[in-house]
């Protein structure tokens, strides 16, 4: 089939590779404009643009598709279909109507659960046991179109957002190739989305990156997993002017369990004298145990100081001593 492909991150590039390998003609690639990246803030191309350049695909990077000046180029392509994966721009009704067979979206959740911008992160953060990929016929709503194909994927106990995204990308690539084959054969059926079970995956806000120690340990552990490796969560060691930290590998401790056990730990159930949330309770070999909301305990196994690298707690403590009685707090507003 002759395709327009619209996508930006590596998740989308995985699908683009699969479509090309399946023999589809990539007539035009749409991707977001280059953005400043790294310490030097030099403009960097998206993974999809980099792949398109390598393969010699025509590329367009409009600021918006709501402007009708972008539409003639899309019409000139004469595409059978458009495939959209984590593109980042809204497609108005006029654009959705351009391809002969419409626009298909690769969405990283089991719709209608987690419509919106951050379905992978929100699924992990919520403690979901399963997620998946939905191939959807796009309409003018926000991820509201009919379901064409869907497949479930288990979220493993300590899986990070990055690891889950990679597995979902592979699944999405496989499903979009299958969907286009069935679309071309006329056997692809569309099922309207139910409203029951709908949740919205809002984009990750900067304010969510700082851990609020008044929340339960399990919720904080899920947040850390969800935002690993990008953008990562932050905390401040209350010492001097404050020491900025990023926390990476953590887990909630089971009641009375030794370091390394999973579950939800409580310090002293029902004890009104529980330590203030954010207090470092202990620093056994290879970990830090921190008081959280509701008397729960979070164990930190890997962290990072600003300007340094991720490292295990045992190595980190050789350079910066943290021990019982220290406090981790929210960054200044």
C-alpha positions as CSV (number, residue, x, y, z in Angstrom):
1,X,0.0,0.0,0.0
2,X,1.1,3.6,-0.5
3,X,1.3,5.2,2.9
4,X,1.8,8.5,4.7
5,X,3.5,7.7,8.0
6,X,3.2,10.2,11.0
7,X,5.3,9.7,14.1
8,X,8.1,11.0,16.2
9,X,9.8,8.9,18.9
10,X,11.5,5.5,18.7
11,X,8.2,3.8,19.4
12,X,7.0,5.1,16.0
13,X,10.3,4.3,14.3
14,X,9.8,0.6,15.2
15,X,6.5,0.6,13.3
16,X,8.0,2.5,10.3
17,X,10.7,-0.2,10.0
18,X,8.1,-3.0,10.1
19,X,5.9,-1.3,7.5
20,X,8.9,-0.9,5.1
21,X,9.9,-4.5,5.7
22,X,6.4,-5.7,4.9
23,X,6.7,-4.1,1.4
24,X,4.6,-1.0,1.9
25,X,5.6,2.1,0.0
26,X,6.4,5.0,2.4
27,X,5.4,7.9,0.2
28,X,5.8,10.6,2.9
29,X,6.9,10.8,6.5
30,X,5.5,13.4,8.9
31,X,7.4,14.1,12.1
32,X,7.7,16.9,14.7
33,X,10.1,19.7,14.2
34,X,13.7,19.3,15.4
35,X,14.1,20.3,19.1
36,X,17.0,21.4,21.2
37,X,18.6,18.5,23.1
38,X,21.6,17.8,25.4
39,X,23.7,20.2,27.3
40,X,24.5,22.3,24.2
41,X,20.8,22.5,23.2
42,X,21.7,21.8,19.6
43,X,18.7,21.0,17.4
44,X,18.2,17.2,17.2
45,X,16.1,15.2,14.7
46,X,13.5,12.8,16.0
47,X,14.2,9.0,15.7
48,X,11.6,8.9,12.9
49,X,13.3,11.6,11.0
50,X,16.7,10.0,11.4
51,X,15.3,6.7,10.0
52,X,13.5,8.5,7.1
53,X,16.8,10.2,6.2
54,X,18.6,6.9,6.3
55,X,16.0,5.3,4.0
56,X,15.6,8.3,1.7
57,X,11.9,8.8,2.5
58,X,10.3,12.2,1.7
59,X,9.9,14.2,5.0
60,X,7.7,17.0,6.1
61,X,7.8,18.7,9.5
62,X,4.8,21.1,9.7
63,X,4.3,23.0,12.9
64,X,0.6,22.2,12.8
65,X,-1.8,20.3,10.6
66,X,-4.6,22.6,11.4
67,X,-3.3,25.1,8.9
68,X,-4.8,24.4,5.4
69,X,-1.5,25.3,3.8
70,X,-0.2,21.9,4.9
71,X,-3.0,20.0,3.2
72,X,-2.1,20.2,-0.5
73,X,1.1,18.2,0.1
74,X,-0.8,15.4,1.8
75,X,-3.3,15.3,-1.1
76,X,-0.6,15.2,-3.7
77,X,0.8,12.0,-2.2
78,X,-2.3,10.0,-3.2
79,X,-1.9,7.7,-0.2
80,X,-4.1,4.7,0.4
81,X,-3.8,5.1,4.1
82,X,-2.0,7.1,6.8
83,X,-0.4,5.4,9.8
84,X,0.0,7.5,12.9
85,X,2.1,6.5,16.0
86,X,3.0,8.9,18.8
87,X,3.1,11.8,16.3
88,X,2.3,14.6,18.7
89,X,0.1,16.8,16.5
90,X,-3.7,16.8,16.2
91,X,-5.1,15.6,12.9
92,X,-8.2,17.7,11.9
93,X,-11.1,16.2,10.1
94,X,-9.9,17.6,6.8
95,X,-6.6,15.6,7.1
96,X,-8.3,12.4,8.3
97,X,-10.4,12.5,5.1
98,X,-7.4,12.7,2.7
99,X,-6.2,9.0,2.5
100,X,-8.4,6.7,0.5
101,X,-8.8,4.2,3.4
102,X,-8.5,6.7,6.3
103,X,-6.0,7.0,9.1
104,X,-4.9,4.2,11.5
105,X,-3.4,4.9,14.9
106,X,-1.1,2.7,16.9
107,X,-2.1,3.4,20.5
108,X,-0.2,2.0,23.5
109,X,-3.1,0.9,25.6
110,X,-6.2,-1.2,25.5
111,X,-8.8,1.4,24.6
112,X,-10.9,2.9,26.0
113,X,-8.6,2.6,29.0
114,X,-5.9,5.3,28.9
115,X,-6.9,7.5,26.0
116,X,-4.5,10.4,25.8
117,X,-0.8,11.4,25.7
118,X,0.8,9.2,28.3
119,X,-0.8,5.7,28.4
120,X,2.3,3.7,29.2
121,X,3.3,5.9,32.2
122,X,-0.2,6.1,33.5
123,X,-0.8,2.3,33.3
124,X,2.3,1.6,35.4
125,X,1.6,4.5,37.8
126,X,-1.9,3.1,38.4
127,X,-0.5,-0.4,39.2
128,X,-2.3,-2.0,36.2
129,X,-1.4,-5.7,35.7
130,X,-2.0,-5.6,31.9
131,X,-1.9,-3.1,29.1
132,X,-1.6,-3.6,25.3
133,X,-1.8,-2.0,21.9
134,X,-4.9,-0.9,20.0
135,X,-5.0,-0.3,16.3
136,X,-7.7,2.3,15.9
137,X,-9.5,4.0,13.0
138,X,-9.0,7.7,13.7
139,X,-11.8,10.1,14.1
140,X,-12.0,13.7,15.2
141,X,-12.0,12.8,18.9
142,X,-9.1,12.1,21.3
143,X,-8.5,8.4,20.8
144,X,-12.2,7.7,20.4
145,X,-12.3,6.0,17.0
146,X,-13.4,2.4,16.3
147,X,-11.1,-0.4,17.4
148,X,-9.7,-2.4,14.5
149,X,-7.3,-4.8,16.4
150,X,-6.1,-5.1,20.0
151,X,-3.8,-7.4,21.9
152,X,-3.0,-7.6,25.6
153,X,0.4,-7.5,27.2
154,X,1.2,-8.2,30.8
155,X,3.1,-5.6,32.9
156,X,5.7,-7.3,34.9
157,X,6.3,-6.5,38.6
158,X,9.4,-4.3,38.3
159,X,9.0,-3.2,34.6
160,X,10.0,0.4,33.9
161,X,8.2,2.7,31.4
162,X,11.2,2.4,29.0
163,X,11.2,-1.4,29.1
164,X,7.4,-1.6,28.6
165,X,7.5,1.0,25.8
166,X,10.0,-1.2,23.9
167,X,7.8,-4.3,24.2
168,X,4.7,-2.4,23.2
169,X,6.5,-0.9,20.2
170,X,7.3,-4.4,18.9
171,X,3.7,-5.5,19.4
172,X,2.3,-2.3,17.8
173,X,4.6,-2.8,14.7
174,X,3.3,-6.4,14.3
175,X,-0.3,-5.4,14.7
176,X,-0.2,-2.5,12.2
177,X,1.3,-4.7,9.6
178,X,-1.5,-7.2,10.2
179,X,-4.2,-4.5,10.2
180,X,-3.0,-3.1,6.8
181,X,-3.0,-6.6,5.3
182,X,-6.6,-7.1,6.4
183,X,-7.6,-3.6,5.4
184,X,-6.3,-4.2,1.9
185,X,-8.1,-7.6,1.8
186,X,-11.3,-6.0,3.0
187,X,-11.5,-8.2,6.1
188,X,-10.7,-5.7,8.8
189,X,-13.7,-5.1,11.0
190,X,-14.2,-2.0,13.1
191,X,-15.8,-2.1,16.6
192,X,-17.0,1.1,18.3
193,X,-15.3,1.8,21.6
194,X,-17.4,1.3,24.7
195,X,-17.5,4.3,27.1
196,X,-17.4,1.9,30.1
197,X,-13.9,1.6,31.5
198,X,-12.7,4.8,29.8
199,X,-9.8,6.6,31.6
200,X,-7.7,9.5,30.4
201,X,-3.8,9.5,30.4
202,X,-2.9,13.1,30.7
203,X,0.6,14.2,29.7
204,X,3.3,14.1,32.4
205,X,3.7,17.5,34.1
206,X,6.9,18.8,35.4
207,X,5.2,19.1,38.8
208,X,4.8,15.3,38.9
209,X,8.5,14.6,38.7
210,X,9.2,15.5,42.4
211,X,8.2,12.7,44.8
212,X,5.7,13.7,47.4
213,X,6.7,11.6,50.4
214,X,3.3,11.9,52.0
215,X,2.0,9.5,49.4
216,X,2.1,5.7,50.1
217,X,5.3,3.9,49.2
218,X,3.6,1.7,46.6
219,X,2.3,4.7,44.7
220,X,5.8,6.3,44.7
221,X,7.4,3.1,43.6
222,X,5.0,2.9,40.6
223,X,5.8,6.6,39.7
224,X,9.5,5.9,39.7
225,X,9.1,2.9,37.5
226,X,6.7,4.7,35.1
227,X,9.1,7.6,34.6
228,X,12.3,5.5,34.1
229,X,14.3,6.4,32.0
230,X,12.6,9.6,30.9
231,X,12.2,12.0,32.5
232,X,13.0,10.5,35.8
233,X,11.8,11.5,39.3
234,X,13.5,14.0,41.6
235,X,14.0,14.5,45.4
236,X,16.1,16.9,47.4
237,X,18.3,15.9,50.4
238,X,17.7,18.6,53.0
239,X,21.3,19.4,53.7
240,X,22.8,22.9,53.3
241,X,21.2,24.5,50.3
242,X,19.8,21.1,49.3
243,X,21.3,18.3,47.2
244,X,19.3,17.4,44.1
245,X,18.8,13.7,43.5
246,X,17.2,11.5,41.0
247,X,15.8,8.2,42.2
248,X,15.8,5.2,39.9
249,X,15.3,1.7,41.2
250,X,13.1,1.5,44.3
251,X,10.5,-0.8,45.9
252,X,7.9,-0.8,48.6
253,X,8.9,-3.1,51.5
254,X,6.7,-5.8,53.0
255,X,5.9,-5.5,56.7
256,X,8.8,-6.8,58.8
257,X,10.6,-8.0,55.7
258,X,14.3,-7.9,55.1
259,X,15.8,-5.5,52.5
260,X,14.8,-6.6,49.0
261,X,11.3,-8.0,49.7
262,X,8.4,-6.6,47.8
263,X,5.0,-5.4,49.0
264,X,3.6,-2.6,51.1
265,X,5.5,-2.0,54.4
266,X,4.1,-0.2,57.4
267,X,6.4,1.0,60.2
268,X,4.3,0.6,63.2
269,X,0.6,0.0,62.3
270,X,-1.6,2.5,64.1
271,X,1.4,4.3,65.7
272,X,0.7,8.0,65.8
273,X,4.4,8.7,66.4
274,X,5.5,7.4,63.0
275,X,8.4,9.3,61.5
276,X,7.8,12.3,59.3
277,X,7.5,11.3,55.6
278,X,10.8,11.7,53.8
279,X,12.8,10.7,56.8
280,X,15.7,8.2,56.2
281,X,15.0,5.3,58.6
282,X,18.0,3.1,57.8
283,X,20.8,2.6,55.4
284,X,21.5,-1.2,55.3
285,X,24.1,-2.4,52.9
286,X,23.0,-1.5,49.4
287,X,19.8,0.4,50.1
288,X,18.1,3.4,51.8
289,X,14.8,3.0,53.6
290,X,12.6,6.1,53.7
291,X,9.4,6.8,55.5
292,X,6.4,7.5,53.3
293,X,2.7,8.4,53.8
294,X,0.5,6.2,55.9
295,X,3.5,4.8,57.7
296,X,4.8,2.9,54.7
297,X,8.4,2.4,53.7
298,X,10.2,2.8,50.4
299,X,13.5,1.2,49.7
300,X,15.9,3.0,47.3
301,X,18.4,0.8,45.5
302,X,19.7,3.1,42.8
303,X,20.0,6.8,42.5
304,X,21.9,9.7,41.0
305,X,23.3,13.1,42.0
306,X,23.0,16.0,39.6
307,X,25.9,15.9,37.1
308,X,26.8,12.3,37.9
309,X,25.6,8.9,36.7
310,X,23.1,6.4,37.9
311,X,24.6,4.1,40.5
312,X,23.8,1.5,43.2
313,X,23.2,2.9,46.6
314,X,26.3,1.2,48.0
315,X,28.5,3.0,45.5
316,X,26.6,6.3,45.8
317,X,27.1,6.4,49.6
318,X,30.9,6.3,49.1
319,X,30.7,9.8,47.8
320,X,27.8,11.3,49.7
321,X,26.8,9.8,53.1
322,X,23.1,9.6,53.8
323,X,21.9,7.9,56.9
324,X,19.1,7.7,59.6
325,X,17.6,11.0,60.5
326,X,18.4,12.7,57.1
327,X,15.4,14.0,55.2
328,X,14.3,13.9,51.6
329,X,12.0,16.8,50.7
330,X,10.2,18.4,47.8
331,X,12.2,20.8,45.7
332,X,11.4,24.5,46.3
333,X,8.4,25.7,44.4
